[in-house]
Amino acid sequence: MAPARAKIVVSSIIALCLLLAGTGALLLRDTPESQPSYAPDQAKPPTPIVQQESVQKPTAEILSKRVVEYHIDTTLDTENRIIKGTETLTWTHPGNKTVNELYFHLYPNAFSSMDSTFMKESGGKLRNDAMPPDGFGSMEITEMKTAEGLSLMHRMQYVQPDDGNVKDKTLVKVRLPKPVKGGESITLSIRFEVKLPKIFARMGIAGDDFVMAGQWFPKISVYEPAGTRGRQTEGWNLHQYHGNSEFYADFGIYSVRIHVPSDYIVAATGFPVQSAQVRGKEKIYQFYADDVHDFAWSASPNFVVAEEPFSSPEVPGVRIKLYLDPAHKDLKERYFFAAKAALKYFSKWYGRYPYSTLSIVVPPESGNGAGGMEYPTLITAFGAKDDSPGYDLERTVIHEIGHQYFYGMLASNEFEEAWLDEGFTSYAEDKLMEQEYGVIPNLPVQASLIASPMPLTQEAWKYGSQDQYALNVYYRGKLLLKAMEQQVGTQTMSKIMGTYAKKYRFKHPTTADFQKVVEQVTKRSWQTFFDQYVYGSQMADFAVDSISVRKKDAASGTVYESTVKVSKKGGDYAQVPVQFVFTDGHTLNKVWNGSGESVEFKLEYKAPLAWAMVDPNYSIVIENRHINNYLKADMDRKVLIRWNVSITKLIETLLGSLSW
């Protein structure tokens, strides 16, 4: 998911503060046919660019362990904001121990009241969106029975393993009448009803006609065999829906039929297996997807649809489908260019995109709460507001397509290790934005935002505020990858990232798996780095502590002996540059190897030292406290401390106004 971007003016003010502090200038599956066959869609949106539908058939290639199979038939009632559905679910036990119960995520119940865990933790806000007073939604299972027809309704119990909040109904346990042994399968029939919230936190309805159905059906939890993500013993991975968390699920097969009003157009995960059928006032879509761990769809009568085929040496063939809000109907080429660049280079760097479709939904401005989100083979851009948006248009598309590789194909556990998706995707996003658009991130300012670094392997909700979650998981995670790249070089880092992404696709990797790849590729231990920066909460912090200048008489004339103490107040970092500037303008550069807690430099020169600075070019991307990098030789220490505290307070005040 893409975070909302900090305002440029805030970054500029922070940069100015750093400049005033004397820290110098910031650096600044199936392969489709080459020509798709189109069947006309019978909906009538306003002035469509292209109104067509490509029909495909499932592939026999199996990429994942297909633990679960869903057959869902659902109907959208726009007048009452309701989705009604039937679901036939077949789950194959991937472990060895006999299980007597199943667990299901009922994510829409996060929006049922202010008493749910999600709402209590988020305060009813996510990024720049807030839950409208009359916007609550919910999910109810109205029927659940076995293949033999035995009702399980009286065997259901809501559980709250994370916080014990009895009013949270986002996770339900179902006790089985007959146990399921390892390798056996069980099939359940479920009826459910979703009251759609008004658009908020990735799902709902906006303006009475735009619908985003994300996490909208009863979804079975993940049962992890021993060895999965380092587990010693097998068992269920169970978490509620939290204010900061996203999702984790097993791979499977989805066959989904969607009934909507006849003038609606539907975008969905996977591909249509037949042309949409209109029956009176109803239109029926049928979609299929395999080797995915989620299914989402969006619907609106106003979509302006465009479609283009795309292929590259690493992408045999993909149909890119745009579902544009009319406000962005003239921007389709920008969306296509960004999507093609992302598919081409991410497939080259991280392994080929294995699916035959990629759908991009652009919500209306009123539906922005559903924007900037990833689902398998379907992403959402941010809401269409400006008719001439800046690079955030491309950045969001590229970021969400990046998720197809780290969230979609690797499918790490975002409840517990969110950085493996968000941090890695942010790293890939920056790399492609610089390559294709020349947009270079201001990494020193981004690092300065991280006032409270926290371990990256803790559960998402334990970061507390959304700001702390975003600053650590997105920015700090990305910066650690950049710091690794600085130490090993671009070529080796590309090998690390590519090896990891290709080795663990469809396997739910962990941070420990990534560390193993880093050590295998570089042939050395990275334990200290991971202990400090990944499993721990450190950032780099190097400071010029003191400068003393003593005049000396020498045979050649007067010289000045300058003694400079530099210390390490954070994590380790090799090759720390230090610059010394004398009163006559002479500059001397040295490098500290970072060993020990501090180092003293003794310099003799014909002029006294004017000032010293650690890392003058801001090359250490994981240093977050630049304000102590610089010291003037003649500056009173008490004045310096007071001034630094004032600047720090100003920056903290500015950061308090940011939202994600």
Buried (B, 14 or more C-beta within 10 A) or exposed (E): BBBBBBEEEBBEBBBEBBEEBBBBEBEEBBEBEEEBEBEEBBBEBEEBBBBBBBBBEBBEEEBBBBBBBBBBBBBBBBEEBBBBBBBBBBBBBBBEBEBEBBBBBBBBBBBBBBEBBBBBBBEBBBBEBBBBEEBBBBBBBEEBBBEEEEEBEEBEEBBBEBEEBEBBBBBBBBEBEEEBEBEEEBEBBBBBBBBBBBBBBBBBBBBEBBBBBBBBBBBBBBBBBEEBBEBEEBBBBBBBBBBBBBBBBBBBBBBBBBBBBBBBBBBBBBBBBBBBEBEEEBBBBBBBBBBBBBBBBBBBBBBBBBBBBBBBEBBBBBBBBBBBBBBBBEBBEBBBBBBBBBBBBBBBBBBBBBBBBBBBBBBBBBBBBBBBBBBBBBBBBBBBBEEEBEBBBBBBBBBBBBBBBBBBBBBBBBBBBBBBBBBBBBBBBBBBBEEBBEBEBBBBBBBBBBBBBBBBBBBBBBBEBBBBBBBBBBBBBBBBBBBBBBBBEEEBBBBBBBBBBBBBBBBBBBBBBBBBBBBEBBEEEBEEBBEBBBBBBBBBBBBBBBBEBEEEEEEEEEBBBBBBBBBBBBBBBEEBBBBBBBBEEEEBEBEBEBEEEEBEBEBEBBBBBBBBBBBBEBBBBBBBBBBBBBBBBEBEEEEBEEBBEEBBEBBEEBBEEBBB
